[in-house]
Amino acid sequence: MLFHPVLALFSPEIIGIIVLGALVVFGYDKVPKLARSLGSAKKEFMVGQMEADEAAAKAREEIKARAATAATEPPTAPETEPHS
């Protein structure tokens, strides 16, 4: 079974004490609501992270397309204003 490295520091007894402490502090009916809100917050974070990754990938593609377009176009001479 694969565990997160931080969880390897805690034994099952320690985790049980933390859960019991949470029950005492927050109350029996608040703990499931707290767990649900933490889960939904994690889900929202992951959705935001995916959207940011997609936006960054799109920006990289646009930059590559501009660079490819600039590389294929011949350089143009700057326009000069006629002297009067």
C-alpha positions as CSV (number, residue, x, y, z in Angstrom):
1,M,0.0,0.0,0.0
2,L,1.4,3.4,-1.0
3,F,1.3,6.1,1.7
4,H,2.2,9.8,1.5
5,P,5.6,10.4,3.1
6,V,4.2,12.7,5.8
7,L,1.7,10.0,6.8
8,A,4.6,7.6,7.4
9,L,5.6,9.7,10.4
10,F,2.3,9.1,12.1
11,S,1.3,5.7,13.6
12,P,-2.3,4.6,13.6
13,E,-2.6,5.5,17.3
14,I,-1.5,9.1,16.6
15,I,-4.0,9.4,13.8
16,G,-6.7,8.0,16.1
17,I,-5.9,10.6,18.7
18,I,-6.0,13.4,16.1
19,V,-9.5,12.2,14.9
20,L,-10.8,12.0,18.5
21,G,-9.4,15.5,19.2
22,A,-11.2,16.8,16.1
23,L,-14.4,15.2,17.3
24,V,-14.0,16.8,20.7
25,V,-13.1,20.2,19.3
26,F,-15.6,20.4,16.4
27,G,-18.4,18.1,17.6
28,Y,-19.7,15.0,16.1
29,D,-22.0,16.6,13.5
30,K,-19.4,19.2,12.3
31,V,-16.6,16.8,11.4
32,P,-18.4,15.4,8.3
33,K,-19.3,18.9,7.1
34,L,-15.7,20.0,7.7
35,A,-14.4,17.0,5.7
36,R,-16.8,17.7,2.8
37,S,-15.8,21.4,2.7
38,L,-12.1,20.4,2.6
39,G,-12.9,17.9,-0.2
40,S,-14.7,20.6,-2.2
41,A,-12.0,23.1,-1.6
42,K,-9.4,20.6,-3.0
43,K,-11.6,19.9,-6.0
44,E,-11.9,23.6,-6.7
45,F,-8.2,24.1,-6.4
46,M,-7.5,21.2,-8.8
47,V,-10.0,22.6,-11.3
48,G,-8.3,26.0,-11.1
49,Q,-4.9,24.5,-11.5
50,M,-6.1,22.6,-14.7
51,E,-7.5,25.8,-16.1
52,A,-4.3,27.6,-15.4
53,D,-2.3,24.8,-17.1
54,E,-4.6,25.0,-20.2
55,A,-4.2,28.8,-20.4
56,A,-0.4,28.5,-20.1
57,A,-0.3,25.8,-22.8
58,K,-2.5,28.0,-25.1
59,A,-0.2,31.0,-24.5
60,R,2.9,28.8,-25.4
61,E,1.2,27.7,-28.6
62,E,0.4,31.3,-29.6
63,I,4.0,32.3,-29.0
64,K,5.3,29.5,-31.1
65,A,2.8,30.4,-33.9
66,R,3.9,34.0,-33.8
67,A,7.5,33.0,-33.9
68,A,6.9,30.7,-36.8
69,T,5.1,33.4,-38.7
70,A,7.8,35.9,-38.0
71,A,10.4,33.5,-39.2
72,T,8.7,32.9,-42.5
73,E,7.9,36.5,-43.3
74,P,10.7,38.5,-45.0
75,P,11.9,41.5,-43.0
76,T,10.4,44.8,-44.1
77,A,12.2,48.1,-44.2
78,P,10.9,50.7,-41.8
79,E,8.9,53.4,-43.5
80,T,10.5,56.8,-43.7
81,E,8.8,60.1,-43.8
82,P,9.5,62.3,-46.8
83,H,11.6,65.3,-46.0
84,S,10.1,68.6,-47.0
